[in-house]
Amino acid sequence: MFARGSLGFAVALAILVALNAGGCVITFERIEGNGDTTTPDTITIRIINRTDYPLDPQLYTGGTPDEGADGLFVPAHKQTYFGLGKLGIMRAGEEVVLTIKCGELKLFGTQGGIIGDDLTSPIDQGERILLREGEAVQCGGIVVFTFQTVSNVLIASYGVSLQGG
């Protein structure tokens, strides 16, 4: 059995290697002002944890429209290089922003996210959201994934807007 930190580091390292091999460029940035870092050739993804618990937003980027959810929701596409220990775990109330160049991303979304003080035994998981570049959001757009709870039920939602909109 792996220690919790060792397993997390191994997973993060494997994902980092897979991203570099696939040529995908993703940058994570600290939120300044309103968190709008979008340019006309990028898509900004904001993740907001409005719960009272640690959150794994289960954010995935990559895949192709032909593969659909089966091609997107695989370990190689999971984004974890943010949050606590750069493992993709967000504190209660935390927000993160990442910017992705258009054309490098075809599908993105969340498996619903999980919450709890021990994410190996989560309190709840939200509903899956799958979005396509060019359909759900255009270059220059901003996607905001919001995670909140009602009576310990996790609700994952999203909104899309244009830059500055």
C-alpha positions in Angstrom: 0.0 0.0 0.0 1.3 3.4 -0.9 1.4 6.3 1.5 -1.1 9.0 0.6 1.6 11.5 -0.4 3.6 9.0 -2.4 0.7 7.9 -4.5 -0.4 11.5 -5.2 3.1 12.4 -6.3 3.3 9.4 -8.6 -0.1 10.2 -10.1 0.8 13.9 -10.6 4.2 12.9 -12.2 2.5 10.5 -14.6 0.0 13.1 -15.7 2.7 15.7 -16.2 4.7 13.3 -18.3 1.6 12.4 -20.4 0.7 16.1 -20.9 4.3 16.9 -22.1 4.2 13.9 -24.5 0.9 15.0 -25.9 2.0 18.5 -26.6 -0.8 20.1 -24.6 0.1 23.4 -23.0 -1.9 24.3 -19.9 -1.0 27.1 -17.5 -2.4 27.6 -14.0 -2.5 31.2 -12.7 -3.3 32.9 -9.5 -6.5 34.9 -9.7 -5.9 38.6 -9.9 -8.8 41.0 -10.2 -11.8 39.3 -11.7 -9.7 36.2 -12.9 -10.1 37.1 -16.6 -6.9 36.0 -18.3 -8.5 35.2 -21.6 -7.1 36.4 -25.0 -8.8 35.8 -28.3 -6.7 32.6 -28.9 -7.4 31.1 -25.5 -10.2 29.7 -23.3 -10.1 30.5 -19.6 -11.4 27.9 -17.2 -12.3 29.0 -13.6 -13.0 26.5 -10.9 -14.8 27.7 -7.8 -15.2 25.6 -4.7 -18.2 27.0 -2.8 -18.3 24.0 -0.4 -17.1 23.7 3.2 -15.0 20.7 2.2 -11.9 19.9 0.2 -12.8 19.3 -3.4 -11.3 17.3 -6.2 -13.0 18.9 -9.2 -12.1 16.0 -11.4 -11.2 18.3 -14.3 -10.3 16.7 -17.6 -9.0 18.3 -20.8 -8.1 16.6 -24.1 -9.7 13.8 -26.1 -11.5 14.3 -29.4 -15.2 14.7 -30.2 -15.2 11.3 -31.9 -14.0 9.7 -28.6 -16.6 11.5 -26.5 -16.7 11.1 -22.7 -14.9 7.7 -22.9 -11.9 9.3 -24.5 -11.9 12.3 -22.2 -12.4 10.8 -18.8 -9.2 8.8 -18.6 -6.3 9.3 -16.2 -4.0 10.8 -18.9 -6.4 13.7 -19.4 -7.0 14.6 -15.7 -5.7 18.0 -14.7 -4.1 18.0 -11.2 -1.3 20.6 -11.3 -3.0 23.1 -9.0 -4.4 23.3 -5.5 -3.0 21.5 -2.4 0.4 20.0 -3.2 -0.2 20.6 -6.9 -2.4 17.5 -6.8 -5.7 19.1 -8.0 -7.3 19.2 -4.6 -8.9 22.6 -3.7 -9.5 24.0 -0.2 -13.0 25.0 0.8 -13.8 28.4 -0.8 -10.8 28.3 -3.1 -10.8 29.4 -6.8 -8.3 28.5 -9.5 -7.9 29.7 -13.1 -6.3 27.9 -16.0 -5.9 29.1 -19.6 -5.8 26.8 -22.6 -4.8 27.7 -26.1 -7.6 27.2 -28.7 -7.1 24.3 -31.0 -5.1 22.2 -28.5 -8.2 21.3 -26.7 -11.2 19.6 -28.2 -13.1 18.3 -25.1 -13.1 19.3 -21.5 -15.2 18.8 -18.5 -15.7 17.4 -15.0 -16.7 13.9 -13.9 -18.7 15.8 -11.3 -16.1 16.4 -8.6 -15.9 14.8 -5.2 -15.9 16.4 -1.7 -15.0 15.4 1.8 -12.3 15.6 4.4 -11.1 12.2 3.1 -11.4 12.1 -0.7 -10.7 8.3 -0.8 -14.1 8.0 0.8 -16.0 11.1 -0.5 -19.2 12.5 1.0 -20.7 13.0 -2.5 -20.0 13.2 -6.2 -21.6 15.8 -8.6 -23.0 15.2 -12.1 -20.7 14.9 -15.1 -20.3 17.9 -17.4 -18.8 17.5 -20.9 -18.1 20.5 -23.1 -16.7 20.9 -26.7 -14.5 23.7 -27.9 -16.2 25.4 -30.8 -19.7 24.3 -29.6 -20.2 25.0 -25.9 -17.4 27.7 -25.8 -15.5 29.6 -28.4 -12.0 31.0 -28.4 -11.8 34.0 -26.1 -14.5 32.5 -23.9 -14.6 31.9 -20.2 -16.0 28.7 -18.6 -16.7 28.8 -14.9 -17.3 25.5 -13.1 -18.9 26.0 -9.7 -19.2 23.4 -7.0 -21.5 23.9 -4.1 -23.4 21.7 -1.6 -27.0 21.6 -0.5 -27.4 19.3 2.5 -24.1 17.5 1.7 -25.2 16.9 -1.9 -22.6 18.2 -4.3 -23.9 20.2 -7.2 -21.6 20.9 -10.2 -22.6 23.6 -12.6 -21.1 25.7 -15.3 -21.5 28.9 -17.1 -19.9 30.3 -20.3 -19.3 33.9 -21.2 -17.3 35.9 -23.7 -14.2 37.8 -22.6 -15.1 40.7 -20.5 -18.8 39.6 -20.6 
